């Protein structure tokens, strides 16, 4: 019998406990850099991996018009109750085809770490538009041990890890990541080129130091033909 305190993000076999966990997390109080980028873009903004709304709801309250996509039906069900007017689609990123292009496509969680997903996300970026996303930082994972994060095994391209979440009621739930892909910051620029994108900015959280940042942000732009 599986341990109910452990949840997994598996788009092929959605774990209802995963959606339940994220529904209990508090909304972010500072939705940057996403809010700043969204305000620079023509609406609407395509949000891949929109989840239960901990970033989407603050963005919507700030006036950002969103189109949301998530592979998890439980996530979308909960979000629809919070943002009933937002257009939502259930789909895996690598299978997505909205037949539309957006000035900004944003992915604020570590789910754009495969080439098929990157290329499919880039397909939805309008000419001259941007793709912005956040990735787990392998340098941070490799450096030292971190409270609440347990690296079980790690290669240059994959990691098995567990991440603890302390919920508002004081309980702890653990998310398992098995064989999760890793993208190193120094490999981002050539990786973007495979999807017709060029790097505009790459920086860590806080002071932006990649040695101490658990994740890092990537802002890219759709390359022009011959560019």
N, C-alpha and C positions, 0 to 999 in steps of 0.2 A: 504494500500500500504506500502511495507517495506521501511525502511530508507536506501538509497543507501550508506550512510556513515558507515553502520554496515555490517560486513561480518561474515560468520560462516564456521567453518571447519566441514563439514558433508560428510563423505566418501560415504554414501548411496545416498545423493542428492547433488552432488558437486555444490558449489556456485562459479560461474565464477568470482564474485567480490573478492573472497578469493585469487584466482590465480592472479588476476590483482593487488591486494595489494602487494603480495609477489614479483611480477615482478618489482615493483617500489622501493623495498628496496635495499639499496646499498650492494654490496658484502662485506663480512667480510675482514678485513685487516690482521687479525691474526687467521688462521684456526687451532690453537691449542685448545685442545690436540689432535684433530683428525689427523692432519698431522703427528705428531710424532708417533701415534699408527699405522697409515697407512704405514709409512715407515718401521716399524718393521715387517709388515705382508707380506706374499707371495701374489702377485697380482693374480687376481683382488680383490678389496674390494667391498663388497656388501653394498650399501647405501640405507637404508629403509627410506622413506619419503624424497626423494631427492629434491622435490619442484622445484623451478625455478632456483636454482643454486647458491644462495648467499654464500653457503659454498662449494658446489661441483665444481664450476668454479675455485676458488682459489686452491683447491686440485688438479684438473686436470692440472692447469698451473704449479703446483709444481711437476708434473710428476706422480701423483697417478692414476693408472688404476682403473676405477670405473665400476660397474654394478649398475644401478639405478632402484628403484621401488617407485611408488607413486600411490595413489588411485585416484588422481585428474587429469582428462584428460587435463584440462587447464594448470596445472603446467607442465606436460610432453611436451605439445605442445610448450610451451615457452622455456623449457630447451633444447629440440631437436634443436632449432634454434641456441642455444649458444654452445652446445656440440654435434655436429652432428655425431660424431664417437662413442659416448658412448651408450652401450646397455641399453635400457630402457624397463621396463615392467609396464603396468598399472594393479594394483591389490591391494586389501586390505591386510594388513599384515597377518591378521588372516586366510586368504584364500590362501596365497602364497605357491606355491610348484614349485620351479625352478628345482628340481631334481639335485641340485648341492650343494656342500659344500664349504665354504669360510674360509680362515684363519682369516679374520676379517669381522664381520658384525657390522656396525655402524648406530646409530639412533640419530642424533644430534638435535632432537626436541622432545617435550613432547608428544609423541604419543605411547610409549611402556608401557603405564601404566595400561594394563589389562593382566591377566594371559594368555588368548588365544593368544594375540599378542606376549608376551614374549616367550611362548612355541614354536610358529611358527618361530620366529626369531632364537631361539636356535637350531631348527631343521636344519637350514642352516649353522650352525657353524661346521667346520671340527674338527675331533678329535685333541685336543691340541690347537684349535683356540680360538678366543676371541669374545665376544659380548660387545660392548661399547655403552652406551646411556646416554642421559641427561633427567632429570625429573624436573618438577616444585617442589619447596621446600615448603611443607605445613607449616613448622616452620616460614618461611619468610612471607607467606600469613597471618598467624595468628598473627604475632608479632605486626605490626603497619600498618597504612595506607601508601600507596605508590603512588606518583604522576603518573598518567596515568594508574593505575591499581585499579579497583573497585571490591571488593568482595561483591557480592550481598547476598550470603548465603554460609555457609560452615559447613559440618559435618566432622567427622573423616575420611570419605572415599570419599566424593564428594564435589565439589565446583561449584558454579555459579559465573562467573566473567566476566569482560570486560577489555580489554587491548587496549590502544590507541597507534597508530603508527603515528608519524609525518613524512610525506613524504618529499622528497627533494624539492618539490615545495611549501612546507609550509602548505599544507592541512593535515587534520587529519582523519584517518580512524580507526574504532573501530572493533576489533574482539571479538565476543561473544563466551564464552565457557559455555555451559549449561550442568549441571550434569557430569562434567569432573571428571574422577577417580583420586584419590590421593594415592601416595605411600610415606610413611614416611621413611626417611633414616634408622631409626632403624629397620624397617621391611624388608629391602632389602635382607639381607643375607638369611633368611629362604625362602623368596619369590623366590630367584634365585634357591634354591635347588629343588623347584618343577619343574624346567625346566632342571635339570641336570647340573646346573652351580654353580661355586664357586666364591665368591667375591675376587677380587684382590685389588682393590682400590675404595674408595668412598671419594669424596672431593667436596667442593664448588668452586665457581668462585672467582676471585681476590685472596685474602689471604687464601681462602679455609675455612673460618669461616661459618658454616652452619646457624648461627644466623643472618647473614647479606647477605647471598647469595640467590638470587631469584631462582636459579636452582642449581642442583648438578649433578656431573658426576659419572657414575658407570662403572668400568671396570671389567668384569667377564671372566672366562675361562671355557671351556667345561670340565666337570668332566669326569674322566676315569671310566671305569666299576669297581665297587668296591671301588672307590675313594671318 
